[in-house]
Every structure is written in structure tokens, then in C-alpha cells.
Amino acid sequence: MVDSVTFWNRIAEKYARTPIADMASYDYTIERTAAHLNPGDRVLELGCGTGTTALRLAPNVAEIVASDSAPAMLAVGRRKAAEQGVTNMYLVEAAAENPPEGPFHAVLAFNLLHLVDDLDASLAAIRDRLKPGGLFISKTFCVGTGRNSFKLYAIRLALPVMQLLGKAPPVRFLTEEQLDRAVIRAGFDLIEQDRFPAKDPRRFLVARRR
């Protein structure tokens, strides 16, 4: 079994070439996120991967710091930023449990929280990087009773083998209720919640630091 950083380093170039499976839902996520950002904001994205989302959001803010624990992912992101002429995005190597220092007006975490080693520690670190009243915006795969039960059962059966072969990273299975409680426990008030896409439900959350 490989550790998370080794796994993401290994697949960075392939990941960068893989098309987004549901572009409509991705565009909707960008739209919903951008609606909460302001031109003068300093924003942090955790688990930025190859920087696709940060590059999309960069025109909406003053500065976006895009962080990831995998150097190979960041290298692709720097290449893409240079190709697109984006100058207000800064890519930084950092784990979710120890993000770059703030303060930030908003912290983003998309498709990340089910992959972190310690959810409570990661959420506490996010809170500490935010200005008072700052926003945490995330989208996370969550399991739910009656939704995709056969698919989820198959994934849970196959996952240990895939991880043993180095073809999948460590994953935790969260329900929406568990995720919501963890975010509230970390010192946030939930101000927006949604679930999309319908076929692969992911919890979209906007939370404000108390």
C-alpha cells in the first residue's frame, strides 16, 4: 500500500489529462463558489491538485493560494498557470492538516475531506486560517442510506485490493450528517447546503467561521 502523497505524485500527469466527468456539475460548483467571493479577497484552496479550480476562480479574487501535498500535482499546476498567464495564483506544498498561514477571507476544499487523515484536525486548521466571519466552502463525496448502495458496496469491496496495489488512496466514508457535525464542531455555522450531482451525490457546504 502506498501513502497518499506517493499515490498522487504517481498519477499527476494522467490526472491532468483526464477530462472532468460531469462538466455541468463542475461548472455549477464554480458558479456557486464564485458567488461567495469578492474581488479583494485572499483565498486558500486545499488539495488543489493540478490547479484547475484555482485557475478558474483566480479572476474573481485578489489572490488565491493553491496548496497540495503532492509536488508533482503542483508542478502541473505551475505549468498551467504559466500557459494561461495567471499571475495572482501561488502554488504551495502543504498538507490539509497544516495549511499555509492566513488569514484568508475564504478557504476552499473540493473532493478532499474524505481523503484527509484527521478530519477534525484539518477542519480546526482551516478555521484558524480564516479571518473572523470568513467562509469555508467545500464539496465532499458522502454516503447515504438508499443512494447508490450497490455501487458503494462494490467500491468498499474493491477498495482494499486497489489500495494494496497502489491504485487508490486512503479513503474515509462520511455521511452528510457526520460531515455537517464535524464542520459545526470545528467552530462554523452552516449557511448553505446542497447535494449534486444526483447520480454521484456530493455535499456542497458553505460555512462561516464564528
Beta strands, then each sheet from edge to edge (+ up, - down):
strand 1: 42-46
strand 2: 63-68
strand 3: 89-93
strand 4: 104-110
strand 5: 130-141
strand 6: 188-195
strand 7: 202-209
sheet 1: 3+ 2+ 1+ 4+ 5+ 7- 6+
end
